[in-house]
Amino acid sequence: MKRMLFLLGLISLIGIIGCGGGRSPGGVVRQLHVAVERGDRNAISDLMVSDAYELLFKFYSMDELQEMFEESGGISKMEENIDRASNTASVEVTYRNGDTDTYDLVREDGKWKVTLELDK
């Protein structure tokens, strides 16, 4: 369930769906959440490494992801940690329902992208 909320949280806050290289890891996570909320598979694909995108939709339908987001109540807080030496980052998300998830990101072609490992 926690990993599902992670995925849903990942997809619920994409207000502006651009692929500019200057986005922060937290901004990418917010955009991913918005993309899920909107059901925008193209935007989700742009925000994730390709293997992560394929893995996500191997285990979850868009309806399931959207339902998880609704249950989370949305993002209430995010904490970002960037390791510039390894071009990686993590974003810890706290949802309004009290659940938390951590999103891992990598810098790919100058852009932050979400990576994913499912516990399923």
LUMFI-557312 format. One line per 10 residues: number of its first residue (from 1); their letters; for each residue x, y, z of N, C-alpha, C, O. Coordinates in nm, 4 decimals. Example, Ala and Ser with C-alpha at 12.3 -4.5 7.8 and 13.67 -1.06 7.14 Angstrom:
<pts>
1 = AS = 1.3190:-0.5690:0.7800:1.2300:-0.4500:0.7800:1.3200:-0.3300:0.7800:1.4236:-0.3319:0.8465  1.2850:-0.2250:0.7080:1.3670:-0.1060:0.7140:1.2900:0.0030:0.7870:1.3409:0.1138:0.8039 .
</pts>
This chain:
<pts>
1 = MKRMLFLLGL = 0.0831:-0.1195:0.0000:0.0000:0.0000:0.0000:0.0874:0.1257:0.0000:0.0583:0.2238:-0.0685  0.1959:0.1197:0.0794:0.2825:0.2363:0.0879:0.3437:0.2674:-0.0480:0.3521:0.3836:-0.0877  0.3865:0.1634:-0.1194:0.4472:0.1837:-0.2513:0.3423:0.2351:-0.3493:0.3737:0.3139:-0.4385  0.2176:0.1906:-0.3327:0.1105:0.2379:-0.4204:0.0860:0.3864:-0.3950:0.0658:0.4635:-0.4889  0.0878:0.4260:-0.2684:0.0692:0.5676:-0.2369:0.1854:0.6485:-0.2911:0.1685:0.7626:-0.3341  0.3030:0.5888:-0.2885:0.4196:0.6543:-0.3470:0.3932:0.6835:-0.4932:0.4155:0.7950:-0.5402  0.3463:0.5844:-0.5638:0.3204:0.6001:-0.7062:0.2123:0.7025:-0.7295:0.2224:0.7856:-0.8198  0.1100:0.6967:-0.6490:0.0007:0.7911:-0.6644:0.0478:0.9320:-0.6329:0.0159:1.0270:-0.7044  0.1233:0.9441:-0.5261:0.1772:1.0728:-0.4901:0.2669:1.1256:-0.5990:0.2724:1.2460:-0.6244  0.3357:1.0364:-0.6618:0.4255:1.0688:-0.7701:0.3507:1.1310:-0.8859:0.4073:1.2084:-0.9631 .
11 = ISLIGIIGCG = 0.2263:1.0980:-0.8978:0.1512:1.1348:-1.0168:0.0482:1.2448:-0.9922:-0.0304:1.2717:-1.0829  0.0430:1.3091:-0.8782:-0.0706:1.3959:-0.8511:-0.0481:1.5458:-0.8617:-0.1467:1.6195:-0.8633  0.0733:1.5957:-0.8691:0.0912:1.7415:-0.8608:0.1566:1.8094:-0.9811:0.2303:1.9057:-0.9601  0.1356:1.7676:-1.1022:0.2025:1.8282:-1.2177:0.1262:1.9508:-1.2676:0.0432:1.9384:-1.3576  0.1515:2.0647:-1.2131:0.0820:2.1844:-1.2580:0.1292:2.2304:-1.3935:0.0480:2.2566:-1.4823  0.2590:2.2404:-1.4105:0.3143:2.2799:-1.5387:0.3950:2.1622:-1.5881:0.4913:2.1211:-1.5235  0.3569:2.1077:-1.7018:0.4225:1.9878:-1.7509:0.5207:2.0259:-1.8612:0.4969:2.0044:-1.9800  0.6321:2.0833:-1.8164:0.7381:2.1124:-1.9103:0.8552:2.0244:-1.8775:0.8598:1.9649:-1.7698  0.9486:2.0150:-1.9665:1.0630:1.9277:-1.9432:1.1905:2.0082:-1.9318:1.2967:1.9628:-1.9744  1.1816:2.1266:-1.8751:1.3000:2.2083:-1.8619:1.4008:2.1455:-1.7691:1.3634:2.0859:-1.6682 .
21 = GGRSPGGVVR = 1.5285:2.1578:-1.8013:1.6347:2.0968:-1.7237:1.6519:2.1595:-1.5874:1.7210:2.1013:-1.5037  1.5928:2.2757:-1.5597:1.6129:2.3433:-1.4342:1.5196:2.2998:-1.3226:1.5298:2.3499:-1.2106  1.4294:2.2077:-1.3512:1.3351:2.1649:-1.2477:1.4086:2.0977:-1.1329:1.5075:2.0274:-1.1534  1.3597:2.1198:-1.0142:1.4153:2.0539:-0.8965:1.3542:1.9145:-0.8847:1.2489:1.8884:-0.9428  1.4194:1.8240:-0.8096:1.3603:1.6923:-0.7873:1.2208:1.7010:-0.7256:1.1308:1.6268:-0.7649  1.2027:1.7911:-0.6295:1.0707:1.8078:-0.5693:0.9677:1.8553:-0.6700:0.8524:1.8124:-0.6664  1.0088:1.9437:-0.7599:0.9188:1.9911:-0.8641:0.8780:1.8795:-0.9586:0.7640:1.8750:-1.0047  0.9711:1.7894:-0.9875:0.9404:1.6758:-1.0740:0.8393:1.5842:-1.0055:0.7462:1.5355:-1.0696  0.8572:1.5606:-0.8763:0.7629:1.4758:-0.8023:0.6244:1.5403:-0.8022:0.5239:1.4716:-0.8205  0.6188:1.6700:-0.7820:0.4889:1.7393:-0.7865:0.4260:1.7261:-0.9246:0.3062:1.7002:-0.9363 .
31 = QLHVAVERGD = 0.5064:1.7438:-1.0289:0.4558:1.7324:-1.1650:0.4060:1.5912:-1.1936:0.3063:1.5724:-1.2633  0.4752:1.4939:-1.1401:0.4332:1.3558:-1.1594:0.2969:1.3302:-1.0955:0.2123:1.2620:-1.1534  0.2763:1.3850:-0.9765:0.1469:1.3704:-0.9101:0.0342:1.4324:-0.9935:-0.0731:1.3739:-1.0082  0.0598:1.5491:-1.0466:-0.0405:1.6166:-1.1287:-0.0702:1.5346:-1.2546:-0.1855:1.5221:-1.2959  0.0338:1.4797:-1.3141:0.0150:1.3999:-1.4359:-0.0722:1.2782:-1.4089:-0.1566:1.2426:-1.4911  -0.0525:1.2146:-1.2950:-0.1357:1.0986:-1.2589:-0.2790:1.1439:-1.2369:-0.3736:1.0813:-1.2848  -0.2935:1.2529:-1.1646:-0.4270:1.3050:-1.1375:-0.5020:1.3318:-1.2676:-0.6224:1.3075:-1.2768  -0.4311:1.3814:-1.3668:-0.4919:1.4142:-1.4955:-0.5014:1.2940:-1.5893:-0.5681:1.2999:-1.6926  -0.4340:1.1847:-1.5523:-0.4338:1.0678:-1.6393:-0.3484:1.0872:-1.7632:-0.3767:1.0284:-1.8675  -0.2444:1.1686:-1.7535:-0.1597:1.2050:-1.8666:-0.0378:1.1127:-1.8748:0.0669:1.1421:-1.8171 .
41 = RNAISDLMVS = -0.0519:1.0023:-1.9461:0.0568:0.9050:-1.9596:0.1810:0.9635:-2.0261:0.2925:0.9254:-1.9906  0.1647:1.0544:-2.1207:0.2802:1.1151:-2.1873:0.3636:1.1962:-2.0889:0.4865:1.1883:-2.0900  0.2980:1.2734:-2.0045:0.3706:1.3526:-1.9056:0.4379:1.2611:-1.8036:0.5511:1.2867:-1.7627  0.3693:1.1552:-1.7627:0.4283:1.0596:-1.6686:0.5533:0.9993:-1.7297:0.6562:0.9886:-1.6631  0.5452:0.9602:-1.8546:0.6598:0.9016:-1.9243:0.7775:0.9984:-1.9287:0.8920:0.9568:-1.9108  0.7513:1.1264:-1.9522:0.8571:1.2271:-1.9589:0.9251:1.2502:-1.8242:1.0396:1.2951:-1.8194  0.8559:1.2201:-1.7158:0.9071:1.2479:-1.5814:0.9748:1.1276:-1.5158:1.0292:1.1390:-1.4059  0.9716:1.0136:-1.5824:1.0284:0.8912:-1.5258:1.1311:0.8320:-1.6218:1.1224:0.8515:-1.7431  1.2285:0.7596:-1.5668:1.3170:0.6843:-1.6544:1.2313:0.5766:-1.7205:1.1341:0.5297:-1.6613  1.2662:0.5379:-1.8409:1.1784:0.4491:-1.9185:1.1495:0.3173:-1.8478:1.0360:0.2698:-1.8522 .
51 = DAYELLFKFY = 1.2480:0.2573:-1.7832:1.2246:0.1310:-1.7128:1.1235:0.1483:-1.5996:1.0413:0.0601:-1.5749  1.1300:0.2616:-1.5315:1.0375:0.2878:-1.4208:0.8952:0.3042:-1.4725:0.8003:0.2538:-1.4123  0.8810:0.3740:-1.5827:0.7487:0.3941:-1.6422:0.6874:0.2590:-1.6803:0.5711:0.2321:-1.6505  0.7658:0.1757:-1.7455:0.7164:0.0432:-1.7862:0.6799:-0.0419:-1.6648:0.5778:-0.1106:-1.6659  0.7618:-0.0377:-1.5612:0.7349:-0.1143:-1.4399:0.6078:-0.0661:-1.3706:0.5273:-0.1466:-1.3239  0.5905:0.0645:-1.3644:0.4729:0.1223:-1.3009:0.3446:0.0698:-1.3640:0.2537:0.0252:-1.2940  0.3380:0.0756:-1.4970:0.2154:0.0346:-1.5643:0.2065:-0.1161:-1.5868:0.1061:-0.1666:-1.6371  0.3106:-0.1860:-1.5497:0.3031:-0.3325:-1.5500:0.2187:-0.3782:-1.4309:0.1484:-0.4790:-1.4391  0.2260:-0.3042:-1.3212:0.1580:-0.3444:-1.1988:0.0313:-0.2652:-1.1679:-0.0534:-0.3134:-1.0927  0.0161:-0.1463:-1.2232:-0.0969:-0.0613:-1.1888:-0.1623:-0.0026:-1.3133:-0.0956:0.0317:-1.4108 .
61 = SMDELQEMFE = -0.2921:0.0078:-1.3072:-0.3642:0.0798:-1.4124:-0.3699:0.2271:-1.3727:-0.3441:0.2626:-1.2577  -0.4037:0.3111:-1.4683:-0.4176:0.4541:-1.4384:-0.5271:0.4746:-1.3341:-0.5118:0.5573:-1.2441  -0.6368:0.4006:-1.3450:-0.7458:0.4125:-1.2476:-0.6980:0.3804:-1.1066:-0.7354:0.4490:-1.0114  -0.6152:0.2762:-1.0923:-0.5633:0.2395:-0.9600:-0.4735:0.3491:-0.9047:-0.4812:0.3817:-0.7862  -0.3888:0.4058:-0.9889:-0.3002:0.5133:-0.9447:-0.3798:0.6365:-0.9018:-0.3491:0.6993:-0.8004  -0.4808:0.6698:-0.9790:-0.5636:0.7854:-0.9446:-0.6399:0.7626:-0.8146:-0.6554:0.8545:-0.7342  -0.6869:0.6410:-0.7944:-0.7576:0.6084:-0.6707:-0.6644:0.6205:-0.5502:-0.7043:0.6720:-0.4457  -0.5402:0.5731:-0.5644:-0.4425:0.5849:-0.4555:-0.4169:0.7314:-0.4227:-0.4049:0.7679:-0.3057  -0.4087:0.8148:-0.5248:-0.3858:0.9559:-0.5008:-0.5008:1.0169:-0.4226:-0.4795:1.0909:-0.3265  -0.6213:0.9859:-0.4639:-0.7382:1.0385:-0.3928:-0.7359:0.9979:-0.2465:-0.7658:1.0791:-0.1589 .
71 = ESGGISKMEE = -0.7004:0.8717:-0.2192:-0.6963:0.8215:-0.0816:-0.5888:0.8907:0.0006:-0.6033:0.9046:0.1221  -0.4803:0.9346:-0.0644:-0.3704:0.9993:0.0083:-0.4083:1.1399:0.0543:-0.3496:1.1921:0.1491  -0.5053:1.2007:-0.0117:-0.5441:1.3365:0.0223:-0.4523:1.4413:-0.0375:-0.4717:1.5606:-0.0141  -0.3525:1.3992:-0.1143:-0.2575:1.4927:-0.1741:-0.1350:1.5112:-0.0863:-0.1269:1.4579:0.0243  -0.0421:1.5861:-0.1369:0.0845:1.6098:-0.0669:0.0671:1.7205:0.0363:0.0115:1.8264:0.0073  0.1156:1.6942:0.1568:0.1138:1.8007:0.2568:0.2533:1.8587:0.2785:0.2668:1.9753:0.3155  0.3585:1.7768:0.2553:0.4944:1.8244:0.2801:0.5929:1.7417:0.1982:0.5714:1.6226:0.1755  0.7013:1.8060:0.1540:0.8079:1.7359:0.0828:0.9431:1.7819:0.1353:0.9625:1.8993:0.1668  1.0373:1.6859:0.1442:1.1748:1.7186:0.1802:1.2655:1.6606:0.0736:1.2567:1.5424:0.0406  1.3519:1.7438:0.0203:1.4366:1.7076:-0.0926:1.5816:1.6927:-0.0470:1.6309:1.7730:0.0321 .
81 = NIDRASNTAS = 1.6498:1.5892:-0.0974:1.7906:1.5676:-0.0671:1.8618:1.5383:-0.1991:1.8316:1.4388:-0.2651  1.9555:1.6237:-0.2375:2.0255:1.6101:-0.3650:2.1713:1.5745:-0.3403:2.2390:1.6387:-0.2599  2.2196:1.4714:-0.4100:2.3601:1.4329:-0.4079:2.4174:1.4668:-0.5456:2.4082:1.3876:-0.6393  2.4759:1.5842:-0.5557:2.5248:1.6318:-0.6857:2.6408:1.5474:-0.7383:2.6584:1.5357:-0.8596  2.7193:1.4890:-0.6494:2.8331:1.4074:-0.6917:2.7881:1.2850:-0.7706:2.8543:1.2446:-0.8662  2.6755:1.2257:-0.7306:2.6270:1.1050:-0.7986:2.5086:1.1325:-0.8910:2.4540:1.0403:-0.9515  2.4683:1.2611:-0.9020:2.3524:1.2976:-0.9841:2.2270:1.2208:-0.9454:2.1504:1.1767:-1.0311  2.2073:1.2054:-0.8146:2.0879:1.1394:-0.7631:2.0218:1.2304:-0.6598:2.0831:1.3226:-0.6060  1.8968:1.2014:-0.6347:1.8225:1.2776:-0.5341:1.7131:1.1889:-0.4762:1.6748:1.0879:-0.5352  1.6644:1.2284:-0.3608:1.5476:1.1631:-0.3033:1.4539:1.2716:-0.2528:1.4965:1.3781:-0.2082 .
91 = VEVTYRNGDT = 1.3259:1.2415:-0.2613:1.2245:1.3348:-0.2138:1.1308:1.2566:-0.1231:1.0628:1.1639:-0.1672  1.1280:1.2950:0.0044:1.0362:1.2314:0.0986:0.9066:1.3112:0.0982:0.9051:1.4321:0.1217  0.7978:1.2398:0.0708:0.6667:1.3023:0.0613:0.5800:1.2564:0.1780:0.5696:1.1370:0.2065  0.5189:1.3521:0.2442:0.4199:1.3228:0.3466:0.2847:1.3622:0.2896:0.2656:1.4740:0.2418  0.1913:1.2680:0.2957:0.0582:1.2918:0.2420:-0.0351:1.3413:0.3515:-0.0068:1.3251:0.4702  -0.1437:1.4002:0.3121:-0.2401:1.4553:0.4083:-0.3012:1.3471:0.4964:-0.3450:1.3759:0.6078  -0.3049:1.2218:0.4477:-0.3596:1.1141:0.5305:-0.2562:1.0594:0.6283:-0.2859:0.9661:0.7029  -0.1347:1.1160:0.6296:-0.0303:1.0765:0.7235:0.0703:0.9771:0.6683:0.1749:0.9570:0.7300  0.0437:0.9145:0.5555:0.1383:0.8216:0.4943:0.2571:0.8984:0.4371:0.2471:1.0168:0.4052  0.3695:0.8284:0.4250:0.4882:0.8879:0.3650:0.5447:0.7933:0.2594:0.5243:0.6721:0.2653 .
101 = DTYDLVREDG = 0.6150:0.8500:0.1643:0.6858:0.7741:0.0616:0.8109:0.8512:0.0236:0.8179:0.9733:0.0380  0.9091:0.7775:-0.0252:1.0316:0.8398:-0.0726:1.0469:0.8095:-0.2205:1.0383:0.6941:-0.2626  1.0693:0.9130:-0.2981:1.0908:0.9013:-0.4417:1.2400:0.9176:-0.4698:1.3035:1.0109:-0.4208  1.2943:0.8272:-0.5478:1.4338:0.8371:-0.5887:1.4381:0.8915:-0.7303:1.3578:0.8532:-0.8154  1.5330:0.9816:-0.7548:1.5474:1.0422:-0.8866:1.6926:1.0355:-0.9308:1.7843:1.0286:-0.8490  1.7112:1.0376:-1.0619:1.8439:1.0450:-1.1210:1.8435:1.1575:-1.2238:1.7394:1.1927:-1.2792  1.9601:1.2123:-1.2476:1.9733:1.3172:-1.3484:2.0060:1.2475:-1.4800:2.1096:1.1825:-1.4931  1.9162:1.2620:-1.5771:1.9312:1.1966:-1.7068:1.9181:1.3022:-1.8159:1.8151:1.3689:-1.8261  2.0217:1.3173:-1.8968:2.0223:1.4186:-2.0029:1.9899:1.5581:-1.9489:1.9187:1.6355:-2.0129  2.0427:1.5887:-1.8312:2.0245:1.7205:-1.7715:1.8916:1.7432:-1.7021:1.8631:1.8545:-1.6578 .
111 = KWKVTLELDK = 1.8091:1.6384:-1.6919:1.6774:1.6511:-1.6295:1.6630:1.5492:-1.5175:1.7130:1.4371:-1.5273  1.5948:1.5887:-1.4117:1.5644:1.4952:-1.3038:1.4503:1.4043:-1.3480:1.3490:1.4501:-1.4009  1.4692:1.2740:-1.3251:1.3659:1.1768:-1.3595:1.3495:1.0773:-1.2449:1.4462:1.0398:-1.1785  1.2265:1.0362:-1.2236:1.1938:0.9441:-1.1148:1.2319:0.8025:-1.1536:1.2058:0.7577:-1.2653  1.2938:0.7330:-1.0600:1.3222:0.5907:-1.0761:1.2240:0.5160:-0.9876:1.1567:0.5769:-0.9044  1.2151:0.3861:-1.0043:1.1121:0.3131:-0.9314:1.1490:0.1672:-0.9114:1.1975:0.1005:-1.0028  1.1252:0.1189:-0.7902:1.1338:-0.0230:-0.7601:1.0086:-0.0568:-0.6823:0.9788:0.0064:-0.5810  0.9359:-0.1552:-0.7288:0.8122:-0.1948:-0.6622:0.8373:-0.3140:-0.5724:0.9196:-0.4003:-0.6028  0.7655:-0.3176:-0.4613:0.7751:-0.4282:-0.3662:0.6754:-0.5369:-0.3983:0.6452:-0.6195:-0.3122  0.6240:-0.5394:-0.5175:0.5185:-0.6317:-0.5531:0.5737:-0.7583:-0.6106:0.4975:-0.8481:-0.6464 .
</pts>
